[in-house]
Amino acid sequence: MLDRVSYSTDLAALANAELVVEAIPERMELKRQVFSRLDEVCPPDTILATNTSSLSVTELSVVTGRPSKVIGLHFFNPAPVMKLVEVIRTVVTEPGVVEDVEALAAQLGKTDVTVGDKAGFIANALLFGYLNHAVSMFEQHYATREDIDAGMKLGCGLPMGPLALMDLIGIDTAYEILDTMYRQGRDRLHAPAPIIRQLVTAGRLGRKSGRGFYSYETEGSPKVVADDLTPQTSAAQEQVRDVGKVGVVGSGTMATGIIEVFAKGGYDVLFVARSRDKATLVEQALQRSLEKAVQRGKLTDEDRTAALGRITGTTRLDDLADRDLVVEAVVEELSVKQALFANLDEIVGKGAILATTTSSLPIIQCAVATSRPADVVGMHFFNPATMMRLVEVVTTVSTAPEVAATVRAVCEKLGKHPVTCGDRSGFIVNALLFPYLNDAVKMLQAHYATADDIDSAMKVGCGYPMGPFELIDVVGLDVSLAIQRQLYEEFREPGFAPAPLLEQLVTAGYLGRKAGRGFHVYST
């Protein structure tokens, strides 16, 4: 292989090349100089390609006498490992040039997506808006860097958290990409968060400088070391209340999973269903789930029997009187939850914690329905609760610190990973995830790329477990629209307005997998 490689310090050595790929630093003036010189050196039919990840390919093409032969060929780093290549055509790139470069990508074993010349192309346009949003969340002290990163890794299955990824990319590189995207598109969501420039000015450029959002053992090291922002105490070291008896209100899928999690975690669990028939269905579902765990070797017969022995079903809320923690997992309607919390306030003993599993409603509105708002907290499990490790512990302006600490300690005992955040729409995960999904819909709506190409770009280029349209189809287009509307109403950010295409598909009944059609079509 090395015999095929030759080196030179003179661009004139490229005089016989049929294709030249430029991969120098992301500075337009530097790239323009190189392309101008290549135009002088190379034959007229030579294709000139740029590996830029954010700059205008069109601007580079016009400094040459062959703009129709100029194209973008964006490899992802590290190029030998990453399979995705974005092929960027300008308005004047010859179709034959595009075809030749696509064929080359296939010959190299790469997955190519071909798109027009727009800042960020597919992957960076979607990725960096999300990264910038995560940085803003950190800058606003809404959640710690550790909790933001853990939320997206454990809640969405992403290979890296957004702030750790910023450090890997390089804070200065991220700033340049965001600034370029903002200057070209004027989308406020791409305007670099102020802290990014501050970090660049301070020389905190990420892993390569030894410090960015995190601190590293040495320059270039991937090993994170403790610094002044590292949490000093675990939930187990904080002042907490004793919790031995747990109540769960609800009989749906989420409630059933939560009951199982608490029972396997060693807690005495009393659940309340609306009828004896529903309670029986919950008990049967629990027996099936625990039996499946035994058959798969994840649970012993003894542990299964012990877990079932800790579970009791009832139809009476009054039976919750002796519980130390009551978790509500009923329908996502505020009036229903408020009435339930008012009842629990009268029934459950003083000092007990009242938690809601809501994923979208304001927790403070449940808290003020009681006489003990300091004892009310959010405990947002992810579905399926038995499998997903993440729990968002959501505090209101009234939640007592020891209540939040107690719930975090309970989560740790359950084998869950708690992340703490404030009471606002979307919490951590949904607030970062759904604007990214909405941006993908806007990209499709603008006919910039197909749903398949956008999905491929994010899976192959960014290592996401699912593409945005695959994920929306799983979540449900109606659910996605409802969450995006809540985010828009809460933050009043124009960029959070639901994409019209999403609204139209929901109106048409194309709700995703459950309806057989969403952004993709599914066989029934």
C-alpha positions in Angstrom: 0.0 0.0 0.0 2.8 2.4 0.9 4.3 1.9 -2.6 1.2 3.7 -4.0 1.9 6.8 -1.9 4.4 9.5 -2.9 5.0 12.8 -1.1 5.9 16.3 -2.2 6.0 19.9 -0.8 5.2 21.4 -4.2 1.7 21.6 -5.6 3.2 21.3 -9.1 3.7 17.6 -8.4 -0.1 17.2 -8.8 0.1 18.2 -12.5 -0.9 14.7 -13.7 -3.6 14.0 -11.1 -7.1 13.2 -12.3 -8.6 14.1 -8.9 -7.2 16.3 -6.2 -8.7 16.4 -2.7 -7.9 19.4 -0.5 -7.9 18.7 3.3 -6.2 21.7 4.8 -7.4 23.9 7.8 -10.9 25.4 7.6 -9.9 28.9 6.5 -11.5 30.2 3.4 -8.7 32.5 2.3 -6.2 29.6 2.6 -8.3 27.2 0.6 -9.0 29.8 -2.1 -5.2 30.3 -2.5 -4.7 26.5 -2.9 -7.6 26.1 -5.4 -6.3 29.0 -7.4 -2.9 27.4 -7.6 -4.3 24.0 -8.4 -6.3 25.5 -11.2 -3.0 26.7 -12.7 -1.2 23.4 -12.2 -3.7 20.7 -13.1 -5.1 19.9 -16.6 -8.6 21.3 -17.4 -10.3 17.9 -16.9 -8.9 17.3 -13.4 -11.6 17.3 -10.7 -10.8 19.5 -7.7 -12.5 18.4 -4.5 -12.6 20.0 -1.1 -12.9 18.1 2.2 -14.5 21.2 3.9 -17.1 20.4 6.6 -18.7 23.9 6.6 -17.3 26.3 4.1 -19.0 27.2 0.8 -17.9 24.9 -2.1 -19.3 27.5 -4.5 -17.0 30.2 -3.2 -14.0 27.9 -3.7 -15.1 27.0 -7.2 -15.3 30.6 -8.5 -11.6 31.3 -7.9 -10.8 28.7 -10.5 -11.4 28.7 -14.3 -13.3 25.3 -14.0 -16.1 25.8 -11.4 -18.0 22.9 -13.1 -15.2 20.6 -12.1 -15.2 21.6 -8.4 -17.0 19.5 -5.8 -17.1 18.8 -2.1 -15.9 15.4 -0.8 -16.4 15.5 2.9 -14.8 12.6 4.7 -15.5 12.0 8.4 -12.8 11.7 10.9 -11.0 9.2 11.2 -11.4 8.7 7.5 -10.1 5.1 7.5 -12.8 4.1 10.0 -15.8 6.3 9.2 -17.9 5.0 6.4 -19.8 8.2 5.5 -18.8 10.6 2.7 -20.9 13.7 1.9 -20.7 14.6 -1.8 -21.4 18.3 -2.3 -22.5 19.6 -5.6 -22.7 23.2 -6.5 -25.3 24.7 -8.9 -22.7 24.5 -11.7 -21.0 21.1 -10.9 -21.3 18.9 -13.9 -23.5 15.8 -13.4 -20.6 13.6 -14.8 -18.3 14.9 -12.1 -20.8 14.0 -9.4 -21.2 10.5 -10.9 -17.5 10.0 -11.0 -17.0 11.0 -7.4 -19.9 8.9 -6.2 -18.4 5.9 -8.1 -15.1 6.6 -6.4 -16.8 6.7 -2.9 -18.4 3.3 -3.6 -15.0 1.9 -4.8 -13.5 3.1 -1.5 -16.2 1.2 0.4 -17.9 4.4 1.6 -21.6 5.2 2.0 -22.2 8.5 0.1 -25.0 11.0 0.4 -25.1 13.7 -2.3 -26.5 17.1 -1.4 -26.3 20.7 -2.4 -23.9 23.4 -1.2 -25.5 24.5 2.1 -23.6 25.3 5.3 -23.0 22.2 7.4 -24.4 19.9 4.7 -26.4 17.1 6.4 -24.5 15.8 9.4 -23.0 19.0 10.7 -26.1 21.1 10.1 -28.0 18.7 12.4 -25.2 17.8 14.8 -23.9 21.3 15.6 -27.3 22.8 16.3 -27.8 20.1 18.9 -24.3 20.6 20.3 -24.8 24.4 20.6 -28.1 23.8 22.4 -26.4 21.5 24.9 -23.7 24.1 25.5 -26.4 26.7 26.2 -28.0 24.4 28.6 -24.7 24.0 30.5 -24.0 27.8 30.3 -27.4 28.5 31.9 -26.5 26.2 34.8 -29.6 24.1 34.0 -27.7 20.9 34.5 -24.2 19.8 35.1 -21.9 18.8 32.2 -21.9 15.2 33.5 -25.7 15.0 33.7 -26.2 16.5 30.2 -23.8 14.0 28.7 -25.2 11.0 30.7 -28.7 12.0 29.7 -28.0 11.9 26.0 -25.9 8.7 26.2 -28.2 6.7 28.4 -31.5 8.3 27.3 -30.9 8.2 23.5 -28.1 5.6 23.1 -25.7 8.1 21.6 -22.0 7.1 21.5 -20.9 10.3 23.3 -22.4 13.1 25.3 -22.6 16.5 23.5 -20.0 18.3 25.7 -17.5 15.4 25.6 -18.0 15.4 21.8 -17.4 19.2 21.7 -14.0 18.6 23.5 -13.2 15.8 21.0 -14.0 17.9 17.9 -12.2 20.9 19.4 -13.9 24.0 20.8 -12.2 26.3 18.3 -13.3 24.0 15.4 -16.8 23.9 16.7 -16.9 27.7 17.0 -15.7 28.1 13.4 -18.3 25.6 12.1 -21.2 27.2 14.0 -20.1 30.7 13.1 -19.9 29.8 9.4 -23.3 28.1 9.5 -24.8 31.2 11.3 -23.3 33.6 8.8 -24.7 31.6 5.9 -28.1 30.7 7.3 -28.8 33.4 9.9 -30.4 30.7 12.1 -30.2 31.8 15.7 -29.8 28.2 16.8 -26.4 28.2 15.1 -25.2 31.4 16.7 -22.3 30.1 18.9 -23.1 30.1 22.6 -21.0 32.9 24.2 -19.2 30.4 26.4 -17.7 28.8 23.3 -15.8 31.9 22.3 -14.8 32.4 26.0 -13.3 28.9 26.1 -11.4 29.5 22.8 -10.0 32.9 24.1 -8.9 31.1 27.3 -7.1 28.5 25.3 -9.4 25.7 26.5 -9.8 24.0 23.2 -10.8 20.5 24.3 -8.8 17.3 24.5 -6.0 18.7 22.3 -5.2 21.4 24.8 -5.9 19.3 27.9 -9.0 21.2 28.9 -12.3 22.3 27.4 -15.6 21.5 29.0 -13.7 18.7 30.9 -10.1 18.4 32.1 -7.8 15.7 30.7 -4.8 13.9 32.0 -2.5 15.4 29.3 -2.9 17.3 26.1 -4.5 14.9 23.6 -5.5 12.4 26.2 -9.0 10.9 26.3 -8.8 10.3 30.1 -10.9 12.8 32.0 -9.6 13.9 35.4 -11.3 15.7 38.3 -11.4 19.5 38.3 -13.2 22.3 40.0 -16.5 21.4 38.3 -16.4 17.7 39.2 -19.3 16.7 41.6 -17.8 16.2 45.1 -20.5 14.0 46.6 -22.6 11.1 45.5 -26.3 10.8 46.3 -25.4 8.3 49.1 -23.4 11.0 50.9 -26.1 13.6 51.0 -28.7 14.1 53.7 -31.6 11.8 52.7 -34.8 10.5 54.1 -35.4 6.8 54.8 -37.4 5.0 52.1 -38.5 1.4 52.6 -42.1 1.4 51.4 -43.0 2.6 48.0 -46.3 3.2 46.3 -47.0 3.3 42.6 -50.3 4.7 41.2 -51.1 3.5 37.7 -51.6 0.2 35.8 -50.2 1.0 32.3 -46.9 -0.2 30.7 -44.8 2.4 32.4 -46.3 1.9 35.8 -45.9 -1.9 35.5 -42.2 -1.5 34.6 -41.6 0.9 37.5 -43.3 -1.6 39.9 -41.0 -4.3 38.7 -37.9 -2.1 39.1 -38.7 -1.2 42.7 -39.5 -4.8 43.6 -36.3 -6.1 42.2 -34.5 -3.3 44.0 -35.6 -4.6 47.3 -38.5 -2.2 48.1 -41.9 -3.1 49.5 -44.2 -2.0 46.6 -47.9 -1.3 46.8 -49.5 -0.4 43.5 -53.0 1.2 43.0 -55.1 0.3 39.9 -58.5 1.6 39.0 -60.1 -1.8 39.2 -59.4 -5.3 40.4 -59.3 -6.5 36.7 -56.6 -4.0 35.9 -54.7 -5.0 39.0 -54.8 -8.6 37.9 -53.5 -7.7 34.5 -50.6 -5.9 36.1 -49.8 -8.9 38.3 -49.9 -11.2 35.2 -47.6 -8.9 33.3 -45.1 -8.8 36.2 -45.1 -12.6 36.4 -44.5 -12.9 32.7 -41.7 -10.3 32.7 -39.9 -11.9 35.7 -40.3 -15.4 34.3 -38.7 -14.2 31.0 -35.8 -12.7 33.1 -35.3 -16.1 34.8 -35.3 -17.9 31.5 -32.7 -15.5 30.1 -30.5 -16.0 33.1 -30.9 -12.4 34.3 -32.7 -13.4 37.5 -32.6 -16.4 39.8 -35.8 -18.3 40.8 -35.2 -17.1 44.3 -34.9 -13.5 43.3 -38.1 -13.8 41.1 -40.0 -15.2 44.0 -38.7 -12.6 46.4 -39.6 -9.7 44.0 -43.1 -11.0 43.5 -43.5 -11.3 47.3 -42.7 -7.6 47.7 -45.6 -6.6 45.4 -49.2 -6.0 46.5 -52.0 -4.6 44.4 -55.0 -2.6 45.5 -57.7 -0.4 44.2 -57.8 2.0 47.2 -55.6 5.1 47.3 -56.2 5.1 51.1 -53.9 2.1 51.3 -50.9 4.3 50.5 -51.1 6.0 53.9 -47.9 4.3 55.2 -45.7 4.8 52.1 -42.4 6.7 52.3 -42.4 7.4 48.5 -45.3 7.4 46.1 -44.7 7.5 42.4 -47.5 8.6 40.1 -47.6 7.1 36.6 -51.1 7.9 35.3 -52.3 9.5 32.1 -50.5 12.6 30.9 -53.4 15.0 31.7 -52.7 17.8 34.1 -56.2 17.9 35.7 -56.0 14.2 36.4 -52.6 14.5 38.0 -53.5 17.5 40.1 -56.6 15.8 41.5 -54.4 12.8 42.3 -51.8 14.8 44.1 -54.5 16.6 46.1 -55.7 13.2 47.2 -52.3 11.9 48.0 -51.5 15.0 50.0 -54.5 14.1 52.3 -53.7 10.4 52.5 -49.9 9.9 52.7 -48.1 10.7 55.9 -46.1 13.8 56.4 -42.5 13.5 55.3 -43.4 11.1 52.5 -42.2 12.1 49.0 -44.7 12.5 46.2 -43.1 11.9 42.7 -44.5 12.2 39.2 -43.2 10.4 36.2 -44.5 13.0 33.7 -42.3 13.6 30.7 -43.9 16.9 29.7 -46.2 18.6 32.2 -45.1 21.3 34.7 -44.3 19.6 37.9 -44.8 22.7 39.9 -48.5 22.6 39.0 -48.8 19.2 40.6 -46.8 20.5 43.6 -49.1 23.4 44.3 -52.1 21.1 44.4 -50.7 19.9 47.7 -49.9 21.5 51.0 -46.3 20.2 50.8 -44.8 21.4 47.5 -41.3 20.9 49.1 -41.9 17.2 49.0 -42.9 17.0 45.4 -40.4 16.0 42.7 -40.2 14.7 39.2 -38.9 11.1 38.7 -38.9 10.6 34.9 -38.2 7.0 34.0 -37.5 6.1 30.4 -39.4 3.4 28.6 -39.0 0.5 29.1 -38.3 1.3 32.7 -36.9 -2.2 33.3 -34.2 -1.7 30.6 -33.4 2.0 30.5 -30.9 3.1 33.2 -31.6 6.8 33.0 -33.9 8.7 35.4 -34.3 12.4 35.2 -34.8 13.8 38.8 -36.6 17.1 38.2 -36.7 19.7 40.9 -39.2 22.6 41.1 -38.5 26.0 42.7 -40.1 24.5 45.9 -38.5 21.1 46.0 -36.4 20.6 49.2 -32.8 19.6 48.6 -33.1 16.5 50.7 -36.1 15.4 48.7 -34.0 15.5 45.5 -31.1 13.8 47.2 -33.4 11.1 48.5 -34.7 10.3 45.1 -31.2 10.2 43.6 -30.2 7.8 46.3 -33.2 5.6 45.6 -32.3 5.6 41.9 -28.8 4.5 42.6 -30.1 1.7 44.8 -32.3 0.6 41.9 -29.2 0.5 39.6 -30.4 3.6 37.7 -28.3 6.6 36.8 -30.0 9.8 38.0 -29.5 13.1 36.4 -30.8 16.3 38.0 -32.4 19.3 36.2 -35.0 22.0 36.7 -38.7 22.0 36.0 -39.0 23.2 32.4 -40.3 21.7 29.2 -38.4 18.7 27.9 -36.1 18.5 30.9 -32.6 17.4 29.5 -33.2 14.7 27.0 -36.4 15.8 25.2 -35.3 19.4 25.2 -32.1 18.4 23.2 -33.5 15.6 21.2 -36.7 17.0 19.7 -35.3 20.3 18.2 -32.7 18.1 16.4 -35.5 15.9 15.1 -37.5 19.0 14.1 -34.5 20.4 12.2 -34.2 17.1 10.3 -37.9 17.5 9.2 -37.2 21.0 8.1 -34.3 19.8 6.0 -36.5 17.2 4.4 -39.2 19.8 3.8 -36.8 22.0 2.0 -36.0 19.1 -0.3 -32.3 19.4 0.6 -31.9 15.6 1.1 -34.1 12.5 1.2 -35.2 10.9 4.5 -33.0 7.9 3.8 -30.0 10.0 3.1 -30.5 12.1 6.3 -31.0 8.9 8.3 -27.8 7.4 6.8 -25.8 10.5 7.4 -26.6 10.5 11.1 -26.2 6.8 11.6 -23.0 6.3 9.6 -21.5 9.8 10.0 -22.3 10.4 13.7 -22.7 6.8 15.1 -26.3 7.4 16.1 -28.3 4.2 16.7 -31.2 5.4 14.6 -31.7 8.1 12.0 -34.0 11.0 12.9 -36.9 9.8 10.7 -36.6 6.2 11.9 -36.7 7.6 15.5 -39.7 9.9 14.9 -41.6 6.9 13.3 -40.9 4.8 16.4 -41.9 7.6 18.9 -44.9 8.5 16.8 -45.3 11.7 14.7 -48.2 12.8 16.9 -46.2 12.4 20.1 -43.2 14.2 18.5 -45.4 17.1 17.4 -46.9 17.4 20.8 -43.5 17.6 22.5 -42.2 20.1 19.9 -45.2 22.3 20.4 -44.6 22.3 24.2 -41.0 23.3 23.7 -42.0 26.1 21.4 -44.7 27.4 23.7 -42.3 27.3 26.7 -39.2 28.9 25.2 -40.8 31.0 22.4 -37.8 30.3 20.3 -38.7 30.7 16.6 -36.4 27.8 15.6 -38.5 25.5 17.8 -41.7 26.1 15.9 -42.9 22.6 14.6 -42.0 22.0 11.0 -45.2 22.4 8.8 -44.4 19.0 7.2 -44.7 17.3 10.6 -48.0 18.9 11.3 -49.3 18.0 7.8 -48.3 14.3 8.2 -50.0 14.1 11.6 -53.2 15.7 10.1 -53.1 13.1 7.3 -52.9 10.3 9.9 -49.3 9.3 9.0 -48.2 8.7 12.6 -45.3 6.4 12.2 -44.9 2.6 12.7 -48.1 2.3 14.7 -50.1 3.6 11.7 -48.0 1.7 9.1 -46.7 4.9 7.6 -44.9 8.0 8.8 -41.7 9.2 7.1 -41.2 5.6 6.0 -43.7 3.0 5.0 -44.0 -0.2 7.0 -45.5 -3.5 6.0 -48.3 -4.7 8.3 
